[in-house]
Every structure is written in structure tokens, then in C-alpha cells.
């Protein structure tokens, strides 16, 4: 399997890993988003600067990210909204690594 295809499958798997915790595999709840962001902020050096946030672990930060990503007003993050987050993180990492 090509590396790009493996990475795409990893993104899908990550979404489903967090989305299924409350029984709805199609969306991330606020709590699931919090868990995902907490995990990402430990491993991605540029995560907090993506959203100009000081503390990626507090509830106001999660609310800001949820508001930023959540386009359809249902209070949850669907896969398309999740991809926007992934692309923002990838873009930030790309530019950071170019320095």
C-alpha cells in the first residue's frame, strides 16, 4: 500500500477512534474533541499556535476550536469538519518544518 494511502487510512481511523466513544461513529462530541486535542497537543509542537491559543487543555480553548470547526450548528464535528482541522495542523507543520 502506498504511503499516502496509509496516511489517509490513519486519518480515518483516528476520527473513528475518537468518534465512537459516545456511540456515534459519525461525529465528534465536545468531549471527544477535547480528548483528541489533548492527545494531539502532546505530540504536535505547532497545535496551539494554529488557533493562537495559550492552553489547549482548558474548556474555553475547546469551545473556541469547536466554534471554529463546527459549520452546521449541530454542536458536533463531522468528518468534513475534522478534515479541516487535520489540514490546518498539516499546513502549520509544513510551514514550521520549512524554517
Secondary structure by P-SEA (a helix, b strand, c coil): ccaaaaaaaaaaaaaaaccccccccccccaaaaaaaaaaaaaccccccccccccccccaaaaaaaaaaccccccccccaaaaaaaaaaaaaaaaaaaac
